[in-house]
């Protein structure tokens, strides 16, 4: 969307993901945050304005980078910083009691379901999901609990950094999101010390997916914010900010 609107765009692959998946268990929150900050600084040396966009875990990392490097604008999509569950808060201890888990063992995987296959292929590109041996390997795939603790740590670091962000910010949050809940994002919003636009849309956690029913509103909010940022950077007349979103039954 941003590239089509005339922006130069760089999509960062975080350390340990994609073809580096085998190294993911050894990665730490500082690896991910450092990669985002390094790339942001590189882009700031070449471009202006620079708009930093973070989705989910990327939102926590973007907050840290924005606090230290002050990009011209910040967009957060369903920004993760914590999960409201007692087990999540116990991860620093649980990682020593239960060193690893089989995440796919907890799910009833249907390898004939296109959505299931697409999700697995994101983590295991090139895997032959029709091979029974591969299917069993997926079910037996282990992740160290310590990895989830690093994700938890990244979220907490992002929450702490939010109080130091001085960049104009747009936050888009799905009201039906069961992973990053709207109530949690509103708490993060209250922590920000900068000017922030907050938009809630009737969507789940799949905000970047153009197939979700709220995509038109998401796209419009993003382009309006980016256009306003560009106009202000160039000293042109500012484009009015979108009106605050009212969600039925909620403030």
N, C-alpha and C positions, 0 to 999 in steps of 0.2 A: 504493500500500500504506500509506504513512504517513498520507495524507489520510483514508483509510478508517478508520484507527486513531485519528483525532481530532486530528491535527496540522494546523496551517496550513502550506501548502506553497507555495514559490515555485520554479519551474524557470527558471533563468537561461539566456538565449540569449547566448552569447559574441559579442563584436564580430567581425563579418566572416562570420558563419554565417547560415544561413537566407536571408531576403530581402536580407541585406547581402553575399551571396557575392561580388559583383563587387569589393568592397573587401578581401576576404580577403588577396590577395597583399601588400597594403600594411600589414597588421596585424603587430604585434610581440608577443612573449611578455608584455611589460609591460602591453599593452592588456588581455589576457585576465586576468592576475593582478590588475590594478587593478579590473576590473569585478567580480570575485568578492569582493575585499576590501571594495569600496564597498557592494555589496548586503548582505554579511554584517553590516557595521557598521549599516546601515539597519535590518535585521531585529532586531539586538540591542537597538536603541533602542525597539523596539515589542513584543518577545516574550521570554519566558523559560520554559523553556530553549530554546536554539537548537541544532539538530542540523545540521551541515554534511555533505553527501554529495557525494563526487566520484567520477566514473567515468572510467577511462582517463586521457586528458590532464587531465580535470577533477580527477583525484586529485592530480596535481602542483600544480595551481592551488589546490586545497583545502588542501594541506599548507602552502603559503605563507601563505594567509589565516589558517589556524589558528595558525601560529607568531606572527603579529602581533596577532591579534584575540581569540584564545582563546575559541572557542565552547564551549558546555557539552559537546558531543559531536562526534565526527568519524567518518564512515563512508567507507571507501575500497573501491571495487569495481575489481579489476584495475588498481591504480594504476600508471600509466605513469611511468617516470623515465629509462629508456634502452632501447635495442635492442642486443642483443649481436651486432653485425656491424661489420666494419671500415669499410664504406661510411658507416655512421651516424656513426662517430667522425670521418670525414673530411669531413663536411658543411661545416664552416667554410671548407674549401678548395674543395670541389667546386662550391659555389654560384658561384664565380667562373669555373670551367672549363666547367660546364654550367649556364647560367643558368635553363633551364626543362626540364621533362619533360612527356610526354603520358602520364599515369598509366593512362588507359583503353586506350591503345594496347598496353600490356603484357598486357592481359587479353583472353581470347576471349569477348567479350560476346555473350550470347544474349538478344536483346531480347524473346524469347517467354517467357523464364524469369521467373516472378513475383518471385523473390528479387532477380534482377538489376534488374528494373524498380523495385522498392521501394527498393533501395539508391541508384539513380541519382536517383529522385524526392526522396530526402532532401537531395541536393545541388542539384538543379535542379527545384524544385517547379513544377508546371504545364507542364512540357515535354511535347510531343506525341511520345512515344517510338515511335509507329507511322509517323512521317514520316521517310523515308529521309534527308532533308537534316538533320533533327535528330539522327538516329543517327550520321551522319558528323561532325556538330559535336561530339557527345559523344566520339567516338573521337579527334578533333583537339583536345579541350580540354587546355589547357596549365596547369601549375602551376609557379611559380618554385621552384627548389631552395632559395632563401632562406627560403621558408615552412617547409619541413621543418627547416631550421636553427633557426627560431624555436621550433618544437615541441621540438627537441632541447634548446634553451636553457631552455625552460619545465620540462622534465623534470629538468635539472640543478639549476635553482633549487629545485624541489620536494624533491629529494634533500638539498640543503644545509639547507633549512628543517626537514626531519624531525627533526634533532637538537635543535631548539628547540621542538618541539610538546609542550605540557604538558596536552593535552586527552585524556580517556578516548577510546579509539579502537577501532573494529571494522574489520578488514580481511577481505574475502572475495575469494578467488582461485580461478580455475579451473585444475585440474591439466592440462587439455588445451589451454590457451591458448598459441598459437604466436606471438602478438604481445607480450603481457606475460607472460613466463614465470614460473612459480611460484618458480624458483630466484632470479630477480631480485627478486621481491617479498619473499622471505625475507631478502634482504640489506637491503632497505628496512626491514623489520620490526625487524631487529637495530639499526638506527640510531635508532629511536624511543626517547625517554627517558621516555615516559609509559606508563601502564597500557594494554595493548592485547590484545584478543581476536583471534585469528587462526583463520579457518575456510577450509579448502580443500574445494572441491566438484568433482565430475567434470563439468566444463563447459569450453567454449571461452571466447572473449572476449565472448560475448553475455550476460553476467550479468544485465543489466536486462530481458532478454527473457523474459516469462513462459512462452514456448513451450519453453524449454530444460529438459532433464530434471532439472536440479538446482534448479528454481525453488522447490519447497516448502521445501527446506533454506535457500535464500537468504532467502526471505520470513520463515521462522521466526527465523533468526539476526538479521535486521534488527529485527523487532518486539520480540524479547526484549531486544536491546540498547537500543532506544528506550524500552521500558517501564521498564527498570532506570534509565536516565538520568532519566526523568520522576519516578520514585519517589525517587531520591536528591536531586533538586532540591527536591522538596516535603518532604523530611525524613522520608519514610515508610520502612518496612522495605525494605531492598534486596532485589531479586530476584537469586537466585544467577546467576553468569555461566555460560554454556554450557561444558561440558567441552571441553578441547582436542581438535581434530580429528586423528584418525589416518588417514593415507592409506596404503593398502597399498603396501608397498615403499618408503615414504618416512617420514622422521621427522615 
